[in-house]
Amino acid sequence: MEIDKNTIFPYFWATLSQHYTYLICHGIRHQIEDLSSKADQFYKDFGNILIINYRGFGNSPGKQSERGAYIDVQTAFNYLLTLDDIDPKRIVVYGVSMDVALFIQLASESHNSDNIHVCILENGFTSFKDAASAKSTIAWLLPAKLFFVGMRSIDKVHQLRVPIMYLSGLNDKMISPLHTKHLFQATTNSKHVQLEVV
């Protein structure tokens, strides 16, 4: 997948049917290779799966940046819309940790929302600055200077018009579940539910 002269490496498990199609990113600690077992299970149970390593992660070259990650996710989403054999109204985006910020940005864009069936957002953060200042594990995994804009999801969730499922682990050591709670509370214009798991 060619983006801004960078080659982004995707994996696509395709039934090429009218089942749901999942767009998944790998989270901070993972590469797409680490998610192969999860993707296999999703593929067996639900349908088509597209996973990408955005620039600077896994096998994808390029410099890590907030803007670059947004572009890569948007490009992957646009690619799904070009496929004739999937239902463009049944795309599910599933993000974990940093990916939550990327998919909130994606879903907040009005030209995307009509084609997103639901967002599943697991253990996200309100902003990168908030997560880093709380001394969570995430602060040590990515240098803050790479994401100086801050990935401020808390400022965007009120724009969401698609159904949202927030997932959080109450014992999560990487990102405090309070971040998910605050995102849930700030989501005012879409159907949304929060599921907490011990």
C-alpha positions in Angstrom: 0.0 0.0 0.0 1.8 3.2 -1.2 1.3 6.3 0.8 3.3 9.5 0.6 6.2 7.6 -1.0 6.1 5.2 2.0 5.1 1.5 1.6 2.7 0.5 4.3 2.5 -3.2 4.9 -1.1 -4.6 5.3 -2.4 -8.1 5.9 -5.8 -8.8 4.5 -7.9 -11.9 5.4 -10.7 -11.8 2.8 -13.8 -13.8 2.3 -14.8 -11.1 -0.2 -18.4 -11.5 1.0 -21.0 -9.2 2.4 -20.1 -10.0 6.0 -18.6 -7.4 8.2 -15.2 -6.1 7.4 -12.8 -5.2 10.2 -10.1 -2.6 10.0 -7.6 -3.2 12.8 -4.4 -1.5 13.9 -1.8 -3.1 16.1 -1.5 -0.9 19.1 1.8 0.5 20.5 3.3 -2.7 21.8 2.5 -4.9 18.8 3.1 -5.4 15.1 0.5 -7.0 12.8 2.4 -10.3 13.1 1.5 -10.3 16.8 -2.2 -10.1 16.0 -2.3 -13.0 13.5 -4.1 -15.3 16.0 -6.7 -12.6 16.8 -7.2 -11.9 13.2 -7.7 -15.5 12.3 -10.4 -15.8 15.0 -12.1 -12.6 13.7 -11.9 -14.0 10.2 -13.5 -17.3 11.1 -16.3 -15.6 13.2 -17.0 -12.4 11.5 -15.6 -11.9 8.0 -13.0 -9.8 6.3 -10.0 -8.4 8.2 -7.5 -5.7 7.2 -4.6 -5.0 9.6 -1.9 -2.4 8.9 1.4 -1.4 10.3 1.5 2.3 10.0 4.7 4.1 9.1 7.6 3.5 11.4 6.1 0.4 12.9 6.8 -3.3 12.1 7.9 -3.7 8.4 6.5 -0.3 7.3 9.3 2.2 6.7 9.1 5.9 7.4 9.2 8.3 10.4 6.7 7.9 13.2 4.4 10.9 13.4 0.8 11.6 14.5 0.0 13.1 11.1 1.5 10.1 9.3 -0.5 7.7 11.4 -3.7 9.5 10.6 -3.0 9.5 6.9 -2.1 5.8 6.9 -5.4 4.8 8.7 -7.4 7.0 6.4 -5.7 5.4 3.3 -6.5 1.9 4.6 -10.1 2.9 5.2 -10.3 4.4 1.7 -8.9 1.2 0.2 -11.7 -0.9 1.7 -14.2 1.4 0.0 -12.7 0.6 -3.4 -13.5 -3.2 -3.0 -16.6 -4.2 -4.9 -17.0 -7.5 -2.9 -17.5 -6.0 0.6 -20.4 -4.1 2.0 -19.2 -0.5 2.5 -21.8 0.1 5.1 -20.6 -2.8 7.3 -17.1 -1.7 8.1 -16.1 -2.1 11.8 -13.0 -0.3 13.1 -11.3 -1.8 16.1 -8.5 0.0 17.9 -6.4 -0.6 21.0 -4.5 2.1 23.0 -3.0 4.6 20.5 -5.2 3.2 17.8 -8.3 4.5 19.6 -7.1 8.0 18.9 -6.5 7.2 15.2 -10.0 5.8 14.8 -11.7 8.6 16.8 -10.1 11.0 14.3 -11.2 8.8 11.4 -14.8 8.5 12.6 -15.1 12.2 13.5 -14.7 13.1 9.8 -18.2 13.4 8.3 -17.2 11.9 5.0 -16.2 8.7 6.8 -19.0 8.2 9.3 -21.6 6.9 6.8 -19.4 3.9 6.1 -18.5 3.0 9.7 -20.9 0.5 11.1 -19.4 0.7 14.6 -16.2 1.7 16.4 -14.8 -0.7 19.0 -12.3 1.2 21.1 -10.2 -0.6 23.7 -8.2 1.0 26.5 -7.7 4.4 24.8 -6.5 7.6 26.3 -8.0 11.1 26.5 -4.8 12.6 25.1 -1.2 11.6 24.8 -0.2 14.3 27.2 -2.7 13.1 29.8 -1.4 9.6 29.5 2.2 10.6 29.8 1.6 13.0 32.7 -0.1 10.2 34.6 3.2 8.2 34.3 1.4 5.3 32.7 3.4 2.6 30.8 2.5 4.3 27.5 4.6 7.3 28.3 7.7 5.1 28.1 6.8 3.4 24.9 6.6 6.4 22.6 8.6 9.6 22.9 6.2 12.5 23.4 8.0 14.6 20.9 6.8 12.3 18.1 3.2 13.2 19.0 3.5 16.8 20.0 0.0 17.6 18.9 -1.1 15.3 21.6 -3.7 13.0 20.0 -6.4 14.8 21.9 -9.3 12.4 21.5 -11.2 14.0 24.4 -11.7 17.1 22.1 -13.1 15.0 19.2 -15.5 12.5 20.7 -18.4 14.9 20.8 -18.2 15.0 16.9 -18.8 11.3 16.6 -22.0 10.2 14.9 -21.3 6.5 14.7 -22.1 3.8 17.3 -19.2 3.3 19.8 -18.3 0.5 22.1 -15.7 1.4 24.7 -13.8 -1.4 26.2 -11.5 -1.1 29.2 -9.6 -3.4 31.6 -10.0 -2.3 35.2 -6.6 -3.7 36.0 -4.9 -2.3 33.0 -1.4 -1.1 33.9 -0.6 0.5 30.6 -3.4 3.0 30.4 -5.7 3.9 33.3 -9.4 2.9 32.8 -10.3 6.4 33.8 -9.3 7.5 30.3 -12.0 5.3 28.8 -14.5 6.5 31.4 -13.8 10.2 30.5 -14.0 9.4 26.7 -17.4 7.7 27.3 -18.7 10.6 29.3 -17.6 13.1 26.7 -19.3 11.2 23.8 -22.7 12.9 23.6 -23.9 12.7 20.0 -23.8 9.0 19.2 -25.0 5.7 20.6 -22.4 4.4 22.9 -21.8 1.8 25.5 -19.0 1.0 27.9 -17.9 -2.5 28.9 -15.4 -2.8 31.8 -13.6 -6.1 32.3 -11.7 -7.1 35.4 
